[in-house]
Amino acid sequence: MIYLDYAATTPMSAESLEVFNHVNQHYFGNSRSLHDIGTSSQQLLETCRSEMAAMIKGKKEGIYFTSGGSESNYLAIRSLLDGNREKGNHIITTRTEHSSIHHLIGQLEDAGYHVTFLEVDHNGLISLQQLKEEIREETCLVSIHHANSETGIIQPLEAVGKILHEKNILFHSDTVQTFGKIPIDVEKLRLSSLSISSHKIYGPKGVGALYIDPYLSWKSQYAGASHERGMRPGTVNVPGIAAFTAAAQSLHANMKIIRAKHESLRGAFFEKLKQHWLPVHIEAEQANTLPHIIGLRLKGLEGQYVMLECNRRQIAISTGSACQVGSQEPSRTMLATGKSAEEAREFIRISFGKDTSLKELDIAVTALKEIVEETYG
């Protein structure tokens, strides 16, 4: 089967799997145990923490390992808000955030926080001018994702960070889709916190990380938690974290090469779509996006139908974020960018991986052509 859904999840890389197996066998001790086997696990854990921090130009003390991106988003935002209640009760975000943040924001509204949702343009970009205008005296936190998981559009985080830093406002970003794909510098972006997921970068599932600026106050969401300096309970998954770190190191080292490959594949894919005169609309085609994520719509064809027809032809694509699939609701991202509910339901996503080939994309385009022809004759 041809897999073109890498923005949803990735297979474990050979490097990651090798480290996972080795650490499971030789560093199986509880990192909190005081004997030598536990100490070895703790030392490896701290090495991983240092390595992860270096890849985002952050400080080792700011890295906390979690079960994945969704938990990282939850813990970062909740912990910072509870640790900085004096800052106010107004939050600014967008309607195009990942579902983990979208649902958390709803909970915070129910708890008494006031929320402002920034508008986005037809590409999905926020307006810096609107951000400035929406900031209040009681604005305590802004959460804006680095890149959208459905269209790949990249938000201007550096400019946002500069605005918020001047106002002393907490700034969180979901960087799950961008970590390992484009450089991230927490100091340059002025981020208070960010989230990362292992399974998006060829590491194991059930592992992630969050970063919180060590100079900021935060409050644990788990009373009495002793692991990860009180951030969360439960025995730390050292083998998973080591495998996650190995996957991150490999991807980080090859970032420029893989990005260049994806840019080439993206251009070739667009060219092949045009050659076949397919009734296709590509989202954010001319904007600054992650090259491996392509959001598109086949006019008049529901995305779920196209996805199932591709699956029948042994090609795996998606209709958007895997965390929202099955909801039957039109894509929030598409609606936010001005699409009608009918247009939003046409949305499909194709996303490349480090081993995706031009031949696979040729087959995918042929499949889309067949689906259109079978539908319209």
VOGU-3710 file (C-alpha; in Angstrom, 3 decimals, decimal comma):
1> miyldyaatt> 0,000/0,000/0,000  1,211/3,528/-0,803  1,229/5,598/2,377  0,645/9,346/1,931  -0,585/10,270/5,416  2,654/11,138/7,205  1,142/14,235/8,837  -1,099/11,848/10,810  1,624/9,459/11,931  4,888/7,904/10,772
11> pmsaeslevf> 6,445/4,442/11,040  9,323/4,062/13,473  12,685/4,584/11,793  15,370/1,901/11,877  17,486/4,097/14,190  14,608/4,674/16,572  13,586/1,018/16,668  17,177/-0,116/17,315  17,538/2,300/20,237  14,124/1,304/21,602
21> nhvnqhyfgn> 15,049/-2,370/21,690  18,507/-1,733/23,150  17,256/0,527/25,940  14,410/-1,841/26,789  16,984/-4,569/27,351  19,766/-2,625/29,064  18,154/0,440/30,701  14,924/-1,080/32,014  15,237/0,300/35,542  12,833/2,873/36,988
31> srslhdigts> 14,603/6,215/36,614  13,468/7,133/40,155  15,026/4,050/41,757  18,191/4,712/43,764  20,108/1,573/42,808  22,649/1,527/39,971  20,188/0,175/37,385  17,793/3,011/38,163  20,630/5,533/38,131  21,675/4,380/34,638
41> sqqlletcrs> 18,136/4,980/33,403  18,075/8,414/35,027  21,384/9,377/33,419  20,118/8,320/29,997  16,883/10,248/30,585  18,833/13,415/31,411  21,000/12,962/28,310  17,826/12,783/26,217  16,516/15,895/27,935  19,703/17,788/27,040
51> emaamikgkk> 19,596/16,595/23,429  15,950/17,583/22,958  16,573/21,012/24,474  19,517/21,615/22,147  17,350/20,958/19,082  15,012/23,823/19,994  17,783/26,088/21,358  16,223/25,793/24,796  17,398/24,912/28,286  17,521/21,343/29,562
61> egiyftsggs> 15,509/22,294/32,645  12,576/23,289/30,440  12,015/19,872/28,835  9,337/17,569/30,278  8,566/14,227/28,661  4,900/13,310/28,142  2,680/10,822/26,330  2,445/12,949/23,167  1,495/16,260/21,598  -2,061/16,421/22,930
71> esnylairsl> -1,004/15,909/26,537  1,838/18,377/26,054  -0,609/21,017/24,841  -2,911/20,373/27,796  -0,184/20,395/30,446  1,639/23,429/29,049  -1,450/25,640/28,875  -3,086/24,463/32,099  0,156/24,550/34,117  1,098/28,031/32,938
81> ldgnrekgnh> -2,375/29,466/33,504  -2,606/28,012/37,014  0,894/29,217/37,837  0,242/32,764/36,616  -3,322/33,587/37,688  -2,330/37,146/38,502  -1,811/37,838/34,786  -5,530/37,831/34,029  -8,247/35,692/32,472  -8,195/36,535/28,763
91> iittrtehss> -6,851/34,068/26,179  -6,222/34,649/22,476  -6,094/31,755/20,004  -7,432/30,673/16,593  -10,196/28,358/15,406  -7,644/26,402/13,372  -5,760/24,925/16,331  -5,376/21,194/16,855  -8,411/19,563/18,468  -6,549/19,075/21,760
101> ihhligqled> -6,234/22,848/22,144  -9,642/23,586/20,639  -11,386/21,397/23,229  -9,205/22,671/26,075  -10,107/26,259/25,206  -13,785/25,284/25,465  -13,149/23,910/28,957  -11,361/27,102/29,955  -14,285/29,194/28,699  -16,598/27,122/30,889
111> agyhvtflev> -14,224/27,779/33,798  -14,570/31,560/33,378  -11,784/32,531/30,985  -12,631/34,994/28,231  -11,447/33,853/24,808  -10,816/35,779/21,605  -10,471/33,811/18,370  -8,301/35,535/15,777  -9,622/35,527/12,219  -7,506/33,934/9,498
121> dhnglislqq> -7,330/34,844/5,824  -8,106/32,517/2,895  -4,716/30,844/3,383  -5,217/30,373/7,111  -2,835/33,125/8,233  -3,566/35,258/11,277  -3,448/39,066/11,188  -0,740/40,626/13,358  -2,735/43,850/13,366  -5,782/42,088/14,782
131> lkeeireetc> -3,601/40,401/17,401  -2,362/43,807/18,567  -5,900/45,171/18,665  -7,287/42,225/20,660  -4,708/42,365/23,443  -6,188/43,584/26,717  -4,805/44,457/30,125  -6,016/41,055/31,356  -4,662/39,023/28,407  -2,695/36,227/30,051
141> lvsihhanse> -1,905/33,735/27,278  -1,852/33,403/23,497  -1,817/29,977/21,819  -1,045/29,832/18,091  0,151/26,706/16,315  3,383/26,850/14,333  1,916/25,156/11,251  -1,537/23,840/10,453  -1,804/20,061/10,267  -4,283/20,154/7,376
151> tgiiqpleav> -2,790/22,734/5,021  0,772/23,144/6,315  0,445/26,944/6,499  3,197/28,396/8,720  2,239/31,156/11,148  4,563/34,179/11,744  5,578/33,112/15,249  8,638/35,348/15,470  6,537/38,466/14,867  3,877/37,219/17,292
161> gkilheknil> 6,494/36,493/19,930  7,925/39,979/19,656  4,497/41,554/20,216  3,713/39,344/23,203  7,151/39,680/24,782  6,745/43,451/24,894  3,436/42,981/26,746  4,736/40,212/29,055  2,064/37,775/27,817  2,545/33,999/27,931
171> fhsdtvqtfg> 2,961/32,435/24,476  2,316/28,760/23,722  2,700/27,079/20,342  1,818/23,612/19,135  4,930/22,724/17,120  4,021/19,067/16,560  3,954/19,440/12,757  7,082/21,603/12,487  9,567/20,001/14,878  12,203/18,218/12,809
181> kipidveklr> 10,861/19,818/9,618  11,932/23,453/10,048  14,264/25,081/12,606  12,738/26,028/15,961  14,456/28,456/18,319  12,456/29,103/21,488  14,517/32,176/22,331  14,147/33,729/18,892  10,411/32,980/18,797  9,999/34,190/22,430
191> lsslsisshk> 7,967/31,100/23,285  6,870/30,422/26,848  6,042/26,829/25,942  5,739/24,419/23,030  4,636/20,858/22,358  6,293/18,026/20,399  5,157/14,518/19,434  7,357/11,492/18,788  5,162/9,595/16,335  5,176/12,493/13,848
201> iygpkgvgal> 8,964/12,184/13,433  9,496/8,403/13,074  9,623/7,718/16,810  7,334/5,511/18,898  3,740/6,371/19,714  2,790/7,345/23,249  5,780/9,657/23,725  6,139/13,424/23,455  7,655/16,448/25,097  6,715/19,897/26,245
211> yidpylswks> 8,993/22,817/26,877  8,295/25,505/29,440  10,692/28,402/29,901  12,481/27,503/33,173  12,187/31,097/34,380  8,376/30,944/34,321  6,107/29,791/37,127  3,829/26,819/36,562  1,588/24,656/38,721  1,320/20,879/38,444
221> qyagasherg> -2,018/19,444/37,375  -1,355/16,325/39,461  -1,145/16,745/43,220  1,770/14,754/44,596  3,220/13,824/41,197  6,879/12,911/41,605  7,977/12,211/38,035  9,243/14,814/35,563  9,785/17,241/38,453  6,113/17,064/39,365
231> mrpgtvnvpg> 4,756/17,694/35,875  3,061/14,286/35,581  2,715/10,980/37,440  3,687/7,500/36,301  6,932/5,659/35,690  8,851/7,455/32,964  9,060/5,647/29,609  12,839/5,796/29,220  13,035/3,375/26,232  10,358/5,359/24,378
241> iaaftaaaqs> 12,038/8,662/25,188  15,433/7,394/24,029  13,889/6,148/20,770  12,072/9,487/20,383  15,356/11,351/20,873  17,171/9,146/18,344  14,430/9,757/15,755  14,590/13,494/16,425  18,382/13,598/16,068  18,263/11,760/12,749
251> lhanmkiira> 15,516/13,963/11,318  17,137/17,139/12,644  20,485/16,243/11,045  18,819/15,649/7,660  16,276/18,463/7,843  17,560/20,508/4,896  17,969/17,497/2,611  14,489/16,142/3,344  12,880/19,571/2,980  14,521/20,033/-0,434
261> kheslrgaff> 13,234/16,614/-1,493  9,707/17,482/-0,335  9,768/20,802/-2,172  10,742/18,947/-5,352  8,000/16,343/-4,851  5,440/19,061/-4,127  6,272/20,885/-7,372  6,140/17,663/-9,377  2,797/16,700/-7,813  1,260/20,064/-8,685
271> eklkqhwlpv> 2,557/19,803/-12,250  1,041/16,346/-12,705  -2,327/17,544/-11,391  -2,282/20,353/-13,962  -1,275/18,008/-16,783  -4,417/15,958/-16,182  -6,664/19,039/-15,935  -8,152/17,802/-12,690  -10,847/20,010/-11,060  -8,604/20,591/-8,074
281> hieaeqantl> -8,209/23,505/-5,664  -4,975/23,469/-3,677  -5,154/25,187/-0,298  -2,516/27,843/0,466  -0,756/27,000/-2,819  1,238/30,235/-3,013  1,734/30,743/0,731  4,563/29,798/3,096  3,764/26,188/3,976  5,411/22,960/5,041
291> phiiglrlkg> 6,151/21,392/1,630  5,229/17,861/2,710  1,615/18,730/3,560  -0,835/19,373/0,725  -4,452/20,220/1,437  -6,715/20,100/-1,602  -10,310/19,779/-2,771  -11,727/17,954/-5,786  -14,702/20,063/-6,816  -18,002/18,325/-6,193
301> legqyvmlec> -16,467/15,241/-4,551  -16,775/14,663/-0,826  -13,392/14,122/0,773  -14,456/10,993/2,607  -15,529/9,411/-0,678  -12,195/10,281/-2,318  -10,301/8,907/0,667  -12,211/5,616/0,559  -11,755/5,297/-3,209  -8,019/5,881/-2,803
311> nrrqiaistg> -7,956/3,284/-0,047  -9,672/0,839/-2,429  -6,755/1,460/-4,779  -4,261/0,790/-1,979  -3,367/4,449/-1,408  -3,628/5,927/2,101  -4,558/9,617/2,303  -6,716/11,475/4,828  -9,539/13,976/5,152  -7,660/16,061/7,717
321> sacqvgsqep> -6,451/15,704/11,287  -6,633/12,111/12,522  -7,893/13,464/15,858  -11,052/14,723/14,145  -11,774/11,920/11,660  -15,190/10,344/12,130  -16,834/13,492/13,460  -18,755/14,039/10,176  -18,304/17,754/10,796  -16,683/19,864/8,076
331> srtmlatgks> -13,067/20,851/8,679  -12,761/23,758/11,132  -9,720/24,954/9,221  -11,623/25,073/5,941  -14,572/26,882/7,523  -12,236/29,394/9,177  -10,612/30,173/5,806  -13,993/31,096/4,318  -15,112/27,846/2,709  -18,773/26,807/2,778
341> aeearefiri> -19,698/23,656/4,689  -20,044/21,835/1,348  -16,604/22,978/0,192  -15,081/22,093/3,566  -16,369/18,527/3,224  -14,487/18,209/-0,077  -11,164/18,530/1,727  -8,486/15,825/1,516  -4,868/15,861/2,657  -1,829/14,248/1,092
351> sfgkdtslke> 1,372/14,292/3,137  4,829/13,006/2,220  7,428/11,209/4,290  11,194/11,030/4,038  10,974/7,972/1,778  8,076/9,065/-0,455  8,919/8,643/-4,142  7,871/10,413/-7,329  6,513/7,087/-8,624  4,130/6,888/-5,661
361> ldiavtalke> 2,838/10,385/-6,410  2,377/9,436/-10,086  0,170/6,555/-8,977  -1,757/8,839/-6,602  -2,477/11,380/-9,351  -3,624/8,599/-11,690  -5,958/7,366/-8,956  -7,451/10,839/-8,487  -7,940/11,099/-12,247  -9,753/7,761/-12,299
371> iveetyg> -12,000/8,792/-9,399  -12,977/12,020/-11,177  -13,628/10,220/-14,467  -15,716/7,504/-12,807  -17,813/10,148/-11,082  -18,344/12,533/-13,991  -17,755/10,239/-16,963
//
